[in-house]
Amino acid sequence: MRVDRADVVIVGAGIMGLSIAYNLARLSPHLRILVLEQSYLCSGASGRNGGGVRAQWSSPSNILLMQKSLELFRQFAKEHSINTWLRQGGYLFLVRSQAAAETLAKNVELQRELGLNSELVLPNALGEIVPGLSSEGVALASYNPDDCVVFPWPFVWGYARSAQQLGVQIETFTEALALDTNAGAISGVMTNRGHIQADTVVLACGALSPRLARTVNVDLPTHPQRHEICSSEPLKPWLTPLVADLSNGLYFSQSTRGEIVGGISSASAPTDGRQTSSWEFLARYSAALAKVFPRLGAVRILRQWAGLYDISPDHNPIVGSVDACPGLQLASGFMGHGFMMAPAVGELVARSIAGKESSEILARWNLRRLKEGNLLSENMIIG
């Protein structure tokens, strides 16, 4: 490693860490910014997700945040000079109980008040959006045509290249082993390639963040949970939106190359950090997919993999400064939604570090809320 001192060290070169680095370098070009990645770019959650990007949420802050993030995703190819394979086909959410239908209707009402083009869809109208989709057992659906599906990797690569052009140093295959403090404040990071002095450290390494936080006696109450995903053989393009069933966490979309890419939740998913694949997932996913879209029952699966959700106690992110450890910044607990939130969150965190402003949403997401019992709510979570 060619550096032993930085003003800001960001641990994790996924889309979240790189978005923070890029935006901070634009705001504060005088800062020496170093990003550490324990493996290669796209080796973690940013390279293992389904690429969904949506503004359909149940809380005003998440809706507004994702409106901004969607805007940044659409501008990304031009701003960073890279092909992003973005397809604006919408999200179609399904619910299967009367109580869930009432909640979904309230969510859509809020979304429309905040400027989204969301609409409720009755079961007998599902075929107009996705021909062949079964309405059996569906109580109600919501659809926003402005939501997107992207291929994740170019966004990581684009942020990395743009950040480097602004002077950010990215060190791959460099594992952060522990954080250091001096008089209770952050003073550096110990890595497998040496020690780095720094006054500010940002933990943006997803489910790996709690281990590093504990080295400076900070209890970050998140944990990893394995989520599996698979891809089918290419089919003729026919599926426009990403379809998500809120009753069981099933989701699937069609890539620009024609594959059906999807996954499903599992209450028994390992929480020990394993990213292995299982037959149990494939059986559950196949059965659920064939039920909601019978013609896909015969499709061949070509590839299966897994990644880690970063689970927080109230299923909302934990972001911002840490009262007990000055200089430590968190960007954790995003469940499976850190990828889609990263462009907007990166701007907010960067502005906070640069001293430009502290946003209302970062204040809501601060670690202290969990100690104070101020838990947040969000009911449009897949997984």
Backbone torsions as a table, in degrees:
resi	resn	phi	psi	omega
1	MET	NA	141.3	-171.3
2	ARG	-100.7	14.7	-177.6
3	VAL	-143.1	140.8	175.0
4	ASP	-125.1	8.1	179.4
5	ARG	-150.3	135.5	174.7
6	ALA	-146.6	157.2	174.6
7	ASP	-76.9	-40.7	-179.0
8	VAL	-133.7	126.3	172.7
9	VAL	-110.5	125.8	177.2
10	ILE	-108.9	120.6	-179.4
11	VAL	-94.5	112.5	-179.3
12	GLY	116.8	113.8	179.6
13	ALA	-105.8	40.3	167.1
14	GLY	-81.6	-171.9	-176.7
15	ILE	-63.7	-32.1	-179.6
16	MET	-67.5	-52.3	-179.4
17	GLY	-62.5	-38.9	-178.7
18	LEU	-73.9	-33.3	174.8
19	SER	-63.9	-42.8	177.1
20	ILE	-62.1	-45.6	-178.2
21	ALA	-62.0	-46.1	-178.6
22	TYR	-62.3	-47.4	-178.0
23	ASN	-69.5	-35.7	178.1
24	LEU	-68.0	-38.6	178.3
25	ALA	-65.1	-34.3	176.5
26	ARG	-68.9	-39.9	-177.2
27	LEU	-76.6	-37.2	-173.7
28	SER	-132.6	76.2	-175.9
29	PRO	-64.2	-15.1	-179.9
30	HIS	-79.7	-15.3	-176.4
31	LEU	-76.4	142.0	172.2
32	ARG	-90.6	111.0	-173.9
33	ILE	-112.9	128.6	-179.4
34	LEU	-124.1	130.4	177.2
35	VAL	-112.7	128.7	-179.3
36	LEU	-107.5	133.4	177.2
37	GLU	-130.3	125.0	-175.4
38	GLN	-71.3	-18.1	179.2
39	SER	-133.7	-137.8	178.7
40	TYR	-100.1	162.7	178.0
41	LEU	-60.9	136.4	-178.9
42	CYS	75.9	13.0	178.3
43	SER	-77.2	-22.2	-176.9
44	GLY	-99.7	-151.3	-173.4
45	ALA	-60.0	-31.9	-178.2
46	SER	-64.9	-24.9	178.9
47	GLY	-101.4	5.4	-173.2
48	ARG	-122.4	7.2	-174.5
49	ASN	-97.9	175.7	-176.2
50	GLY	-87.0	-3.5	173.3
51	GLY	78.3	17.2	178.7
52	GLY	-79.1	139.9	-180.0
53	VAL	-137.0	116.1	-172.3
54	ARG	-142.2	155.9	176.3
55	ALA	-109.5	1.5	177.9
56	GLN	-79.2	102.8	176.8
57	TRP	-136.3	176.9	-177.9
58	SER	-105.9	-9.5	-179.3
59	SER	-111.9	141.0	-179.4
60	PRO	-56.0	-40.3	-177.0
61	SER	-64.5	-41.6	179.4
62	ASN	-68.9	-37.6	178.0
63	ILE	-62.9	-48.2	-179.0
64	LEU	-65.5	-40.7	178.2
65	LEU	-60.1	-44.7	-176.0
66	MET	-76.1	-23.0	170.0
67	GLN	-61.2	-42.7	178.2
68	LYS	-67.1	-43.5	-177.9
69	SER	-64.8	-40.8	177.2
70	LEU	-60.4	-41.2	177.4
71	GLU	-59.7	-43.3	-179.4
72	LEU	-68.8	-36.7	176.2
73	PHE	-61.8	-42.1	-178.5
74	ARG	-68.2	-30.1	-179.4
75	GLN	-86.6	-8.9	-168.0
76	PHE	-60.7	-45.0	-176.5
77	ALA	-58.4	-43.2	-179.7
78	LYS	-70.9	-43.9	-176.3
79	GLU	-67.0	-35.7	-173.7
80	HIS	-111.1	4.9	175.8
81	SER	53.5	54.6	179.8
82	ILE	-148.0	143.2	177.9
83	ASN	-75.5	120.7	-173.4
84	THR	-102.7	-8.5	180.0
85	TRP	53.7	47.6	179.6
86	LEU	-89.3	130.1	178.8
87	ARG	-124.3	117.1	-178.0
88	GLN	-91.6	84.6	-177.7
89	GLY	-113.0	-3.4	177.2
90	GLY	90.0	173.0	173.7
91	TYR	-123.2	136.5	174.5
92	LEU	-118.7	111.5	179.5
93	PHE	-97.2	135.6	177.2
94	LEU	-113.4	141.0	171.1
95	VAL	-130.3	156.2	-169.2
96	ARG	-129.1	19.9	174.7
97	SER	-141.0	159.2	-179.3
98	GLN	-66.1	-38.5	179.4
99	ALA	-64.1	-42.6	178.7
100	ALA	-66.3	-34.5	178.9
101	ALA	-65.1	-40.5	178.8
102	GLU	-65.2	-40.7	177.4
103	THR	-64.2	-44.2	-179.7
104	LEU	-61.2	-39.8	179.3
105	ALA	-63.2	-39.8	176.9
106	LYS	-65.3	-39.4	179.0
107	ASN	-61.8	-44.6	-179.2
108	VAL	-65.4	-38.1	177.1
109	GLU	-60.4	-44.4	178.1
110	LEU	-65.0	-44.4	-179.7
111	GLN	-59.1	-42.1	-179.5
112	ARG	-68.0	-36.8	177.2
113	GLU	-61.4	-30.4	-178.2
114	LEU	-95.3	10.2	170.1
115	GLY	101.0	5.1	178.2
116	LEU	-81.1	158.1	176.8
117	ASN	-94.7	29.5	-179.8
118	SER	-67.1	149.7	177.3
119	GLU	-147.3	151.3	175.1
120	LEU	-81.9	144.0	-179.0
121	VAL	-126.5	123.0	176.9
122	LEU	-74.3	152.7	-177.1
123	PRO	-53.6	-38.2	-177.5
124	ASN	-73.3	-5.1	178.8
125	ALA	-106.6	2.9	-177.8
126	LEU	-61.5	-37.1	-178.1
127	GLY	-63.9	-20.1	177.5
128	GLU	-71.9	-24.8	179.2
129	ILE	-96.0	-43.7	178.0
130	VAL	-130.2	94.1	178.9
131	PRO	-56.4	129.6	179.4
132	GLY	94.9	-7.8	179.8
133	LEU	-72.8	129.7	-178.8
134	SER	-75.6	136.1	176.6
135	SER	-98.8	2.6	-177.3
136	GLU	-59.9	123.2	178.0
137	GLY	80.0	-3.8	-179.8
138	VAL	-82.4	126.3	179.3
139	ALA	-88.0	-34.9	-177.5
140	LEU	-169.4	162.3	177.4
141	ALA	-141.7	160.7	172.2
142	SER	-130.4	148.4	-175.2
143	TYR	-141.3	130.6	172.5
144	ASN	-125.9	111.9	-175.4
145	PRO	-70.0	-10.4	-175.4
146	ASP	-90.4	-9.7	176.3
147	ASP	-68.9	163.6	-169.2
148	CYS	-133.7	162.9	166.5
149	VAL	-128.0	134.0	-177.3
150	VAL	-130.1	163.2	168.0
151	PHE	-88.3	118.2	-168.0
152	PRO	-63.6	-40.2	-167.5
153	TRP	-56.8	-43.4	-177.8
154	PRO	-59.3	-26.1	179.7
155	PHE	-72.6	-37.3	174.3
156	VAL	-65.3	-49.0	-179.9
157	TRP	-61.2	-41.2	-178.2
158	GLY	-64.6	-45.4	177.6
159	TYR	-63.4	-41.0	-178.6
160	ALA	-61.9	-47.8	-178.4
161	ARG	-65.3	-43.2	-179.7
162	SER	-66.3	-38.7	178.0
163	ALA	-63.9	-42.2	179.3
164	GLN	-64.6	-35.6	177.6
165	GLN	-65.1	-23.6	177.8
166	LEU	-93.1	5.8	175.8
167	GLY	101.7	0.0	178.1
168	VAL	-71.0	137.1	177.2
169	GLN	-100.5	127.4	179.4
170	ILE	-114.7	121.8	-179.9
171	GLU	-113.7	107.5	175.6
172	THR	-83.6	166.5	-177.8
173	PHE	50.7	38.1	178.3
174	THR	-127.1	106.4	-174.1
175	GLU	-94.3	127.9	172.9
176	ALA	-76.5	122.9	-176.5
177	LEU	-97.9	-35.6	-177.7
178	ALA	-163.2	155.5	173.6
179	LEU	-99.9	153.0	178.9
180	ASP	-116.6	151.5	175.5
181	THR	-131.8	159.0	173.7
182	ASN	-137.2	117.2	-176.5
183	ALA	57.3	35.2	175.9
184	GLY	87.8	-7.5	-178.9
185	ALA	-108.0	152.9	179.8
186	ILE	-57.3	134.8	177.2
187	SER	-129.0	-10.4	178.9
188	GLY	168.0	-175.8	-178.9
189	VAL	-134.3	133.5	172.2
190	MET	-96.2	128.4	-179.7
191	THR	-121.6	173.3	176.5
192	ASN	-71.9	-3.0	178.9
193	ARG	-121.3	12.9	177.4
194	GLY	129.4	178.2	-178.0
195	HIS	-97.2	142.5	178.2
196	ILE	-125.1	123.5	174.0
197	GLN	-78.8	139.8	178.7
198	ALA	-163.5	146.1	177.5
199	ASP	-93.1	-17.8	179.2
200	THR	-134.0	130.2	175.3
201	VAL	-127.6	131.1	177.9
202	VAL	-110.0	123.0	175.2
203	LEU	-91.4	104.9	179.5
204	ALA	-126.8	39.5	-175.8
205	CYS	-110.2	31.2	171.5
206	GLY	57.0	-131.4	-174.6
207	ALA	-68.7	-7.9	177.5
208	LEU	-87.7	-7.7	-175.0
209	SER	-63.3	-40.8	-176.3
210	PRO	-57.1	-37.2	-179.6
211	ARG	-60.6	-42.9	179.4
212	LEU	-71.1	-38.1	178.7
213	ALA	-60.7	-37.3	-179.4
214	ARG	-64.6	-24.0	-179.2
215	THR	-69.2	-14.1	173.8
216	VAL	-119.7	27.0	174.0
217	ASN	61.6	34.2	174.3
218	VAL	-108.0	123.4	179.5
219	ASP	-88.8	105.5	176.9
220	LEU	-100.8	104.5	-169.3
221	PRO	-83.5	55.4	173.3
222	THR	-116.4	161.4	178.5
223	HIS	-147.8	154.6	179.6
224	PRO	-79.2	149.0	171.7
225	GLN	-140.9	126.1	-177.9
226	ARG	-69.1	131.9	172.0
227	HIS	-127.3	127.6	-176.2
228	GLU	-99.9	160.7	-174.9
229	ILE	-153.5	154.0	178.9
230	CYS	-147.5	167.5	-176.9
231	SER	-133.4	138.3	-178.7
232	SER	-93.0	177.3	169.0
233	GLU	-61.8	153.4	178.2
234	PRO	-65.8	137.2	176.3
235	LEU	-122.1	161.0	175.8
236	LYS	-58.9	133.5	-177.9
237	PRO	-58.0	128.3	178.8
238	TRP	-151.7	-22.3	-174.6
239	LEU	-95.8	115.2	-176.7
240	THR	-85.5	-57.5	-177.5
241	PRO	-88.6	167.6	163.4
242	LEU	-80.8	129.4	-180.0
243	VAL	-101.4	130.8	-179.6
244	ALA	-133.8	130.1	179.3
245	ASP	-104.2	109.6	-176.2
246	LEU	-71.7	-11.1	-179.2
247	SER	-77.0	-29.6	-177.4
248	ASN	-135.7	2.7	178.4
249	GLY	79.4	10.3	175.6
250	LEU	-68.0	137.1	171.4
251	TYR	-147.4	148.8	175.7
252	PHE	-159.2	149.0	177.4
253	SER	-145.9	174.0	177.7
254	GLN	-113.8	129.7	-178.2
255	SER	-76.6	171.5	179.0
256	THR	-66.2	-18.3	177.6
257	ARG	-94.6	-3.1	175.0
258	GLY	103.8	-7.5	179.9
259	GLU	-70.5	147.8	169.5
260	ILE	-90.9	116.6	-176.6
261	VAL	-112.3	125.3	-177.9
262	GLY	-165.6	178.7	-179.7
263	GLY	-160.2	-176.1	179.7
264	ILE	-156.0	149.9	-179.4
265	SER	-73.4	157.9	175.4
266	SER	-146.1	123.2	179.8
267	ALA	-67.1	-20.5	-177.5
268	SER	-100.8	14.7	-179.4
269	ALA	-61.1	138.7	-179.1
270	PRO	-60.3	147.7	178.3
271	THR	-119.6	22.7	-176.8
272	ASP	-102.6	9.7	177.5
273	GLY	90.4	0.2	178.3
274	ARG	-67.8	139.3	177.5
275	GLN	-120.2	40.8	178.9
276	THR	-90.4	165.0	179.4
277	SER	-100.9	156.3	-176.2
278	SER	-135.9	152.2	173.2
279	TRP	-69.5	-32.6	-178.4
280	GLU	-59.2	-43.6	177.6
281	PHE	-61.3	-47.2	-175.7
282	LEU	-61.4	-38.3	178.7
283	ALA	-66.9	-45.1	-178.7
284	ARG	-66.7	-44.7	-179.8
285	TYR	-62.8	-46.3	-177.7
286	SER	-61.9	-43.6	-179.8
287	ALA	-64.2	-44.0	-179.3
288	ALA	-67.5	-40.1	-180.0
289	LEU	-65.5	-44.1	-179.7
290	ALA	-66.3	-29.7	178.6
291	LYS	-69.5	-43.7	-177.1
292	VAL	-82.3	-24.5	177.5
293	PHE	-143.2	85.6	-171.2
294	PRO	-53.6	-35.2	-176.2
295	ARG	-66.8	-17.0	178.4
296	LEU	-84.2	-0.7	-179.5
297	GLY	-63.3	-23.0	-177.5
298	ALA	-100.4	1.8	-176.7
299	VAL	-71.1	145.6	-179.0
300	ARG	-92.6	134.3	177.2
301	ILE	-87.9	128.3	-178.4
302	LEU	-101.0	-28.7	-172.1
303	ARG	-152.4	142.3	-179.3
304	GLN	-138.6	139.7	179.2
305	TRP	-152.6	-179.4	-177.5
306	ALA	-144.3	156.9	174.2
307	GLY	-142.9	-178.8	-176.2
308	LEU	-113.8	126.2	164.3
309	TYR	-77.2	148.4	177.9
310	ASP	-109.0	96.6	-167.4
311	ILE	-90.5	126.8	175.5
312	SER	-105.3	163.3	-175.4
313	PRO	-59.7	-34.2	179.7
314	ASP	-111.5	16.1	177.3
315	HIS	60.4	28.1	173.8
316	ASN	-125.9	153.5	-176.0
317	PRO	-63.2	159.3	173.1
318	ILE	-120.3	108.3	-169.3
319	VAL	-137.6	144.6	172.5
320	GLY	112.4	-168.1	-175.0
321	SER	-72.5	160.8	179.5
322	VAL	-113.9	119.3	-175.5
323	ASP	-56.9	-40.7	-173.8
324	ALA	-79.6	-7.5	-176.4
325	CYS	-145.9	83.7	179.9
326	PRO	-54.6	136.5	-179.2
327	GLY	97.5	-14.0	178.2
328	LEU	-94.0	127.7	178.3
329	GLN	-119.3	139.9	-179.5
330	LEU	-111.4	145.0	169.9
331	ALA	-143.2	76.1	-167.4
332	SER	-134.6	173.2	170.6
333	GLY	71.0	30.6	-175.8
334	PHE	-85.4	11.4	-177.3
335	MET	56.7	-124.8	174.8
336	GLY	-108.9	21.8	-171.4
337	HIS	-118.1	11.3	179.6
338	GLY	-64.1	-35.5	-178.9
339	PHE	-60.4	-49.1	-175.6
340	MET	-71.4	-26.1	-178.3
341	MET	-88.2	-15.8	-169.3
342	ALA	-57.9	-43.2	-178.9
343	PRO	-58.2	-44.1	-179.7
344	ALA	-75.2	-42.8	-179.6
345	VAL	-64.8	-38.3	178.3
346	GLY	-58.1	-40.4	177.0
347	GLU	-63.8	-45.2	-176.9
348	LEU	-65.3	-45.3	-179.9
349	VAL	-65.0	-41.4	179.4
350	ALA	-62.1	-42.5	179.3
351	ARG	-64.8	-36.4	178.6
352	SER	-66.9	-45.3	179.7
353	ILE	-64.0	-38.6	-178.6
354	ALA	-76.0	-4.6	179.1
355	GLY	77.4	18.4	-178.5
356	LYS	-78.6	-44.6	179.3
357	GLU	-170.1	163.6	174.0
358	SER	-121.6	117.6	-172.7
359	SER	-79.8	159.7	178.9
360	GLU	-63.9	-37.0	-176.9
361	ILE	-71.0	-34.7	176.2
362	LEU	-67.0	-35.2	177.1
363	ALA	-63.8	-40.6	179.1
364	ARG	-66.4	-34.5	-175.1
365	TRP	-88.5	2.7	-175.9
366	ASN	-63.8	150.0	-179.2
367	LEU	-56.1	-32.3	-174.3
368	ARG	-62.2	-22.9	-178.4
369	ARG	-61.8	-33.4	-178.1
370	LEU	-71.8	-35.7	176.9
371	LYS	-70.8	-31.0	-179.4
372	GLU	-87.1	-6.3	-179.9
373	GLY	79.2	17.1	-179.8
374	ASN	-91.8	70.1	-176.5
375	LEU	-74.5	145.4	-179.4
376	LEU	-98.7	166.3	-179.9
377	SER	-127.4	148.5	174.7
378	GLU	-162.0	122.7	-174.0
379	ASN	-109.6	0.8	178.0
380	MET	-105.3	64.4	-179.0
381	ILE	-115.3	128.6	176.5
382	ILE	-93.7	113.1	-179.6
383	GLY	120.5	NA	NA
